[in-house]
Amino acid sequence: MDRWTEIELFVQVAETGSLSRAAELLNLSNASASRHLAALEARLGVRLVERNTRRLYLTETGQEFFQRSRTILSDLRDAESTVNAAALNPSGVLRITASLSFSMHHIAPLLRGYTDRYPNVSVHVEAANRYLDIIDNNIDVAIRNREVEPDSNITIRRLAGTRRILVASPAYLSRHGVPRDVNDLHRHKLLIYTHANNPNELRFTRGDGQQTVHIKGLLESNDGQILRAAALDGMGILIQPSYIVYDDIVAGRLVPMLDDWDLPRLTVNLAYPSRKHLSAKVRTFIDFMAAHFEKMDYERKWTGRFRLE
């Protein structure tokens, strides 16, 4: 670091013809500037600058060193400008993966805003209801519900927590009634997501109480959107994270039930390869997602309870 300061100072001295002016431009004291210049000459073993009572001038060796140093500093500034421009204007292909449900509800609606802001980035969304290997599949950012990655080279950033809730359409509830207790679920038609942990077992908690209910589905699927469509069609009771069904509940298309009970909660996390310096496309997308989640107050919405009539 001191070597760069020495060279910068020397170039400024050569260009301004004044040690004090060079010191001022680099925000150094005159004493510090003198020490840097003396250290540079001592390290090189030559005299670069001659001084007398009236003026300061470069030696022949100093002139040659000045020409080379000025070129090096110019190249360095150009390199920094190029990197800064890339940071401000990211480019390339951004590869994202998430479940189909999350991709539809919380990635696709953001893509226009992101690409309008960063038009040199093209986005590839790999919708998958299983966790793809980030490194092997060349993924830049993954959105996942697990809190720990088996690969220590993956960084996790939490976006929000979410409850898992039971919902059904008004049409279904008018035909089959509303379950008033968790044991009532045995007489209802259930729509089960097969990629959930222990999909045929619901572990409920309420206060200090716990209750486990074993269930069998009328319809089972590895895709939440198939199950959501079935629930909207009145086929049965759906068990899904709030982030999938929140808008349906607010709109009255689906009705929450047994909301005083809790199922194990999930977190929505960003996962991406750990690097000392993230690429601009990855950093901007991560910041864009985090800012959106905070603005929308998803943590509060997805972990809150609904008023049941």
Secondary structure, 3 states (H helix, E strand, C coil): CHHHHHHHHHHHHHHHCCHHHHHHHCCCCHHHHHHHHHHHHHHHCCCCEEECCCCEEECHHHHHHHHHHHHHHHHHHHHHHHHHHHHHCCCEEEEEEECHHHHHHHHHHHHHHHHHHCCCEEEEEEECCCCCCCCCCCCCEEEECCCCCCCCCEEEEEEEEECEEEEECHHHHHHHCCCCCHHHHHHCCEEEECCCCCCCEEEEEECCEEEEEECCCCEEECCHHHHHHHHHCCCCEEEEEHHHHHHHHHHCCCEEECCCCECCCEEEEEEEECCCCCCHHHHHHHHHHHHHHHHHCHHHHHHCCCCCC
